[in-house]
């Protein structure tokens, strides 16, 4: 948790390495643990500060969705949707592609529940498309 915290003095030196380790841990985990669930809020804090680590954070989110499924959503759906919504209109094409992968996965895994939770995000995307401020990515 220390290496992915943005509230440490060492953050500038260890955040990227911490995120890479977290990503590998999630990819190699065979079950969701309480410790992994408790670590997720660091993604929200990292993405709320800036979008420098968007791609790796979205990869980690994809792992949370596939590994944690319902247990992850029950605890973190509001934070997850908030992270998605933060990015709309703020990240460039490459970043938006990275964001849309876990959004699509969320919709595939939870076709009944996901659209209700993604309403704000989807409205923001639609508004950007309608005013032609967003690229062809969406």
Secondary structure, DSSP 8 states (H G I E B T S, - for coil): -GGG-TTSTTHHHHHHHHHHHHHHHHHH-SS--HHHHHHTHHHHHHHHH-STTHHHHHHHHHHHHHHHHHHHHHHHHHHHHHHHHHHTTTS-HHHHHHHHHHHHHHHHH-TTTHHHHTHHHHHHHHHHHHTT-S-TT-
